[in-house]
Amino acid sequence: MRDHLIIFDTTLRDGEQSPGASMTKEEKVRIARHLERMGVDVIEAGFPAASNGDFEAVKAVADAVKDSVVCGLARAIETDINRAGEALRGANAARIHTFIATSPIHMKNKLRMSPEQVIEQAVKAIKWARQYTDNVEFSPEDAGRSEIGFLCRVLEAVIDAGAKTVNIPDTVGYTMPEQFGLLIRTLRERIPNSDRVIFSVHCHNDLGLAVANSLSAVMNGARQVECTINGLGERAGNAALEEIVMAVRTRQDYFPCDTRIDTTHIVPASKLVSGITGFPVQPNKAIVGANAFAHESGIHQDGVLKHRETYEIMRAEDVGWGANKLLLGKHSGRNAFRSRLKELGIELESEEMLNTMFMRFKDLADKKHEIFDEDLHALVSDEVHTPEEHFRLLSLVAHSETGEVPFARVVIADGSNECHAESEGSGPVDATYRAIEKILNSGAELQLFSVNNITSGTDAQGEVTVRLQKSGRIVNGHGADTDIVVASAKAYLSAYNKLYSKLERAHPQV
């Protein structure tokens, strides 16, 4: 029997550390439910000590998810671990993941602790965590640059203290695949009690080697991989879940293990995470990119037509392509609509919310011939968060004509007040943003403006991503509409509302 490779998804924690990728509690629950349906073994829901919002989000995921282990991250500090334990109380199966840095550069410059103090603190952390659950994971941060002898001492001590999983992170994406695989094998051979734990890896993609390093570790005995949907994560990101899973599944002749992932959920998960975070997937991204199964070369096309496996090593439908059309239209009933939402893992809070969503669906069906699952996710994202937003778009008039200066008039709700403004610009979007800024006077810097079609066709909804920066804070906002100017206005206000909320999150590595 093949070994089970545990998939530990950290999209909701490490993925959220991407600048501007913060998710609301409701968004985290939606993603977590999809990961659960996919068969993800462990879902790292967040860092409860970071903020009250993070605590509530982890608690909500712990209460919602039943089939996957729900994990909370905590520094090797008693208050952090207590906070994680409290957030996970409602989980059907819980794990606390605690960490402390072990590389000389981190111990000296960040922690300002001696090696002996680090070992002592790590052991204490395991004992504190075991007051809440026996499922405790330990990570020596920056293991890739740690001294091997010291690393062995730390890991032996935490295993004796009761850790069930030891995770070896390449925190800065520094190691090479052969080097990282050798590290895992050496640790397993040199640590006397290594047979009592599962070895895990967490690789960053700074040199584009996160997946390669992770797979090298698997070949050397690691049986858990920490990864994210779309490779989302801070800096250059993390190992991509879809690439890890499909590499192992496709090359069963090479790997001595397999995952329990239902791969048909991979593409829908990719689109859900992309839509919620506002981080588009590049077309040539492996597995989930729009061109991942496209062939333009005549030779390739001819080969695929004659025999698919000449140029395709996996089937598009096996990862969820081609199965995302919602066969509903403007004549569809409320029950069919409700059933499809349930299949997508979308649970609305009330019957009133369902009725509102259904009317928006009908409005969209009048504009579009075909409705796709991605359209529903976009509708829900807009609707669920509108009541919480302080600034909302009420109306927009934008005019663009050859030979004339474009202009826009906007009406925005500022709490209970209506604010009106108009402006000219170099185009309808520029004019709209200038008009909005007359009302907001935000002083924020626009760092990114990106437009993507949610589905195919000229009647597709467009999704706009906006990144704003102010006083060191970076936020993303996104908006969707069949009118791209309206989508642009929604995205700008979405981002500004995050700045306005002034939600502070502590970075888990500070």
N, C-alpha and C positions, 0 to 999 in steps of 0.2 A: 504494500500500500504506500502511495506517495505521501510525503510529509505535507502538512498543512502550512501554507505560507499566510501568516496573519497580515491583513491589510488594516493599517492604522491610519485613518484619514484625519489630517489636521487642517483642512480647509477653513474650518470655523475659528481656528486659533492662529496658526502660523500664516495661513492664507490671508487672514484679516489684517495682518501686520503690513501688507502691501500699502504704500502710501495712498490714502483715499479709499481703501476697500472696506472700511468699517461697515458692519451689518447690524441691523436692528434685531431685537429679540425674535420678532415674527419671521424675519428672513432666515435667521439661523435655524429656527424650528422647521421651516419649509425644506431647507437643504438637508437637515439631519434626517427628516422622514424619508427623503429620497435616497440618502446614503443607506438607511436601514433597509429599504426595499431592494437596493442593489446587493445587499449582503455584506456590507462593510463590517468587519469584526469589531473594531474599536473606533469610536467617534470622539476626537478631542474637541470638546465644545467651547473651550475658551480658557481664560485666565481669571478666575473669580476675584482675585485680590486686586485686579487692575482698576476696577471701578464698580459702582453699584449696578451700572448697566450690564457689565460683563457678568457679574454675579447672578443677576436676574435671568440673563440669557442662558447661562449654564444650567441654572435651576429649571428653566422652561424646557430645555432639551432633555434633561434628565427625567422630567415628568412625562414627556411625550414619547420617548423612545423606549421600546420594550425588548427588541430582539438583538440589539447591539449593545456592547459595553460603552458606557458614557464616561469620558475621562475629563478631568480638570487639571490644568497645569498649576504648579506652585513652586516658587523658589524654596530653597532649603531653609525656610524661616517658619517658625511655629505659627505666626499669625496668618501667613499665606496658606499653610496647610489646613489650618482650622477653617479658613474661609472656603477652601475647596471642599472640605468634608461636609460643611453645612450646605453648600450648593448642590451636592450630589446625593443628599439624603433620600430624595424621591426616586432615585434610579433603580431600575430592576437589577442592573449589574453595573457597579461603579469601579473606577480606577482613579487613583491619584498618581500623577506624574510629577515627580520632583527632580530638581536639578541644581547643580553647583559647578562652577568652572574649575577645570583641572590643569589647564595649560599654564606654563610659567608666566606668559605675558598677561593672562587674565588674572591669575592669583596675585601677581605683584601690582599691576596697575589698576585693576578694577576692584577686586575684592580686598586687596591689602591684607591678605591672610597668609599664614605659613602653610606648607603642605600638611602638617599634622593637624592644624586647625580645620583645614578643609575636610580631612577624613572624619574628624570628630563631628563636624556639622552635618556631613552626609549621613552618618549613622543615626544621629539624632532625628534627622528628617524622616528616615524610614520608620523609626519607632513612633514618631508623632502620627505619620500617615496611617500606620497599622491600627491606630485607635478607631479609625473610620472604616477601613477595608483591608483585607489581606491581599487585594490585587494592587500592588504598588510597583510602579516603574521608576527607575532611576536613570538619569542622564548625566554623564560627565561632560559638561559643556566644553566645546572646542577640543574634543578628544583627538581630532586629527592632528593637532599640534602639541599634544600632551606627551610627556615622557613615558615610554611604555612601562617601565618599572613602577612608577608612581600610579599609573592607570590601573595596573594589576592590583596594587595594594588597595586602592579605593574601591574597586569593584568587588574584590574578595570580602572587604568589610561590609559593604551594603548587602551582599548576598547573605552573609552570616546574620545580618540584622533582619532579614526577611523579605528583601526585594524579590519579586517574581519575574521581572523583566529588566534587563539592563540594555539601555539604548545608547549606541555609539554615534554621536552626531559629528558630521563634518560641517561644523557651524559656519565656516567661512568659505566652503567649497574649494578647499586648498589641495586635497589629495588626488592622486591618480588612481584609476581603477585597480591596477595590479597592486599598488601600495595599500589601498584601502582593504582589498580582499585579504591581503597578507596580515593586516592589522587584526581583522576579525579572527582569522585562523590562529594567530599567535595568542590572542587573549583567551580563546577557548582552550588552547593547549597549556598555557602557563598558569591560569587561575585554577587552584585546586578544586574549588566548589562550583566550577562553571557548568557542570551537568545539572545543576539545580535550577537554572534559569533559562529563559528564552532570550537569545541575543537579537537585538533590534538595531536598525540603522535609520538615520535621519540625515539626508544629504542635501546640501544646498547647491545651486546651479551656477555659481559665479563663473566657472570656466566651462559651462555647458556639459558637465559630467555627472550630474546628480543621478540620472537613471543608470548610467554605466557603472558608477560607484556602487549603487544599491544592488544591482544585479551581480556584480563581482562579489559583494558581501554575501548574497544569497548562496552563491556557489561555494562559499567558504564557511557555511554553517549558520548564517543569520536566518531566522525564521519569522521575523516581523519586519515589514518595511513601512516607514512613516512617509506619507505622500499626500498630495493635494490634487483636487480636480483642476485640470488645465495647467498644472505645475505652478499654481498661484502661490505667492509668498514674497517676503521682503527681498529687497535687492533684485537679483535675477531669478528668484523663485526657488521652489522645491522640486523634488522628483515628482513627475506627473503620474498620478494613479493610473490613468488609462494606458500609459506606456509600460509601466511595470506589469500590470495585469495581463496585457495582451502579449508582451514579450514572453512571459512565463507560459501563458496558455498556448501561444503559437509554437513555441519551441519545447514541447513536452519531451522531445527526443534528447534534449540537452539538460533541462532543469529537473532535479529530483523531487520537485514539489509542485503544488498548484494552489490557487486561491479558490474561495467559495463565491466569488463575485458572479452575479448574473450580468454578463457583459452587455446585454441588450439595453441596459439602463445607462450605459456610459455616455452616449451622445446627448440624451435628454438632461443628464446631470451637468454636462459641460455647458449646455445652453442655459440651464437654470442659473448656474453660478456666474456665468458671463453676464446674464441679464441683471442679476441682483447687484453685482459688484461694479458693473459698468466697464469691465475689462474685456474687450473683444478678443476673440480667438483668431490668431493669424491664419490665413487661408491654407498655408502649407504646414500647419501644425499636424504632427503625427496623430493618427486615429480620429481626432475630432475636428480637424480643420476642414473647411469646405472643399478643398482640393485633395483631401487625403486619398480618395478613391477615384479621382478624375484622371483621364488619360487623353493627352492631346497629340502626342507623337503618333504618326500613322502606323509605324511598326508596332507600337504598344497596342493601339486600338485593334489592329488586325490580330495580334496574338491573343488579346483578351476575348475577342469575338470567337476565335477558334477554340480556345481553352482558357478559362478564366485564370487558372493557376500559373499561366506563363508569366504574368506580371502582377498578380495579386496573391499575397501570402495569407490573407484572411478575407472573410466576406463582410461587406459593408453592413449587411443586415444583422450580423452577429454582434455588432457594437452599437446598434440602435439607429443606423441610418435607414431612411425610407419608411419609417413606421411612426411618423410624427404628425400625420394629417388628421385633423378633427373633422369628421364628416357631419358637421352641423352647419346650419345656415339660419337665415332669418325666420324660417318657419319651424325651427326646432323648439321643443318644449322645455320647460324649466327642469323637469326631472332628468331629461337627457343631459342637460347642461350640468346639473348637480352631480350626476354620475361621472361625467368626464373629469370634473374638478377633483372628485374623490380619487379617481384613478391616477391623477397627476400628483396626489398627495397634498392638494390645496384644501384646507379646512377653514371655512369662514366662521367668524365668531357668532353671527346671529342670522336669523331669517331675513332681517332688514338688510344686512350686508349682502346676502345672496340675491335679494331682489334688485339691489342697486347694481351689483355686478352683472346680473342677467340683462338689465336694461342697457348697460354699456356694451355688453356682448351684442345685443340686437342692433345698436347703433353702428358698431363696427361691421356687422354682417351686411348692413346696408351699403357700406363703402367698399367691402372686399368680397370677391366671389368665393374664396376659400379661406377658412379659418384654420390656423395651425396651433399646435400646443404652445409654441413660443408666443403667439399672440395672447393666449390666455395668461401666461405667466406675466407678460408685460401689463395686461389689464389689471391683474391682481396687485402687482407692484405699485402701480399708480394709485389704485383705490385704497389699499390697506393703509397707506401712509398719509393720504391727503388730510384726514382729520387731525393728525398730529402736527402738521406743518403750520408754522405761523404765517408764512407768506405763501399765497396761492394765486395762480393765474385765473382770473375771472373771464377776461376777454382779450382778444388780440386782433388788430387789423394791420396787415402788412401789405405794402404796395410796391411793386417793382415793374418798371416799364422802360423799354429801350429809349435812351435819350433823355430820361427823366431821373432825378435823384430819388432813390428809394426812401421810403419813410415808414414808420410804424407807430401805432397808438396802442397802448396797453392799459388794462385795468387790473390792478393787483389788490388782493385782500391782505391787509396788514392787521392781523387779528380780526377785530370786528369792523375795522375801517376800510373804506374803498379809496384807493389812490390811483390817480390818472396821470399819464405822462405820454408825450410823443417826442419823436426824434427822427432826424435823418441819419443815413449811414451809407456805407459803400455798397451795401446789399440789404435785403430784408432781414437777415439774421443780425447783422451788425446794427441796423437801425433798431431792432427789437431789444438788443442788449443795451444799447445806449439809453433807450427809453426806460428800461428796467432799472438801470443804474441811477437815473434821475430820481427814482423813488427810493432805492436802497441806500445810495451813497456809501457803498460797502468798503471801498478802498482795497478790495481784493484783486489779486493778479490772476488773470485767466492764463493758465498754463497749458491747457489741452482742450481742444474742441474736435470731437471725432464723431463721424456719422456712419452708421452701418444699417443695412436693411435686416430686419428681423427674419423675414422669410423672402421668398422669391416673388418676382412680378412687379410691375409698375404700380400696382395698388397696395404693395406691401407697407406695413408699418415701418417707419424709420425710427431707429433708436439713436439718440444723441447722448454722448458722454462728455461731461464738462469737468475739468479739474480746476479748482480755485485754491489759491494760497494766500494766507494772511497771517502775519505775526508768527510764522513758523508752523502753522497748522496747514495741512494739505487735505483736501476733501474731494471726493468724486460725487457727482450727481448725474442722474440719468433720467431721461424722459422719452416716452414713445408715443407716436401718433402717425396717422397716415399723412398728415401735413407736417413736413419737416421743420417748418418755422415754429409751429406750435410745440413740437417735440423739443426744439432748441430752447424755447422759453421755459418749458417744464424742467429741463435738465439744469438750466442755470439756477432756477429757484430751488430745485432739489439740493444742489450743492450749497447754495447760500444758507438754506435752512440748517444744514449741518454746522456751518460756521456760527450761525446765530445761536444754536443750542449750547455752544461752548462745552460740549461733553469732553471731559479730560480722561484719557486712558494712560495708565502707566505701562511703559514698555517692559515686557517680562525679562529682558536682558539688562535692565538698568538697576 
